[in-house]
Amino acid sequence: AFLSYIDNPAALQPDLLISDLMMPGLTGTEMISKALEKGMAFPSILLSGNLDKETVIQAVNLGVFKVFEKPIRTDVLMGAI
């Protein structure tokens, strides 16, 4: 749904994107990469139950603000937001 939204030329740039890393059809880093290709730049937070060093490096290289391992405490997530 997010990729369809940003395909709209009138789409407003989000203030923040919070995404799971593993989703059906694509990863959170792929989704952020596609948004960047469309000229959108916004802070993003990735959540994952299966973090590895390569994924964190890829996320940092895309400009992801924070990467958290799930489960995450609500106060920690709210602090990042």
N, C-alpha and C positions, 0 to 999 in steps of 0.2 A: 504494500500500500504506500509506503514511503517513497519508493522509486517512482511509482505512478504520480504521486503528488509533485515531486520535483521535476517531472517531465512537463508540467504545466508552466508555460512562460510567465504566468502571473503569480506563481508560487512565492510565498514569502519565505525568506531564509529562516530556519528554526533558530531559536535561542540556544538550544541544547538538544543533543540526541543521546538517548540512553538505549543501548541495544545489547542483546545477547550476542555472543560470538557465534554460536552454532544455531542456525535457523534453517528451515526447509528451503532448499533452492539456492541459498548463498550464505556467506558468513557476514558477520558484522563489519569486518574489515573490507570485504568486497563492496558492501553497501556504502560505506564511507568513501571508498575510492571512487565509486560511480558518482557520488554527489560532488566530490572534488572535481571530477572530469567535467561536470556541468557548471562549474564555476561557483559552487556553494562552498563556503568555509564557515564552520561553526564548531564550538566545543563539543566533544563527544566523550561518552563514558561507555566502556565495554565491560560486560559481565560474562564470566565463563566458569563452568564447573570443571573444565579441563585445560588449565593454562600450561603452556610450555614456553620456554625461552624464545623460540622462534616467533611465536604468536605475539608475545609482548614487544619484541623488537619491531615486528611489522607494524603493530599498532602505534608505537612511538614514532616510527618513520612517517606514518600518515598524519601525525599531529594529534592523536588521541590524548585527551587530557588526563584520564585515569583509566586504569585497568584493574578490575576487582575480581577476586575469586569468589564464586558462590559457595555456600550461602553468604550473604553480606548482611550485616546488621543495618537496620534502617537508619540509625543515627550516623553511621559512617557514610552511607550513601547521601543522606541529606547534607552532611558536612561538605561533601564534594560538590553537590549541586550549588 
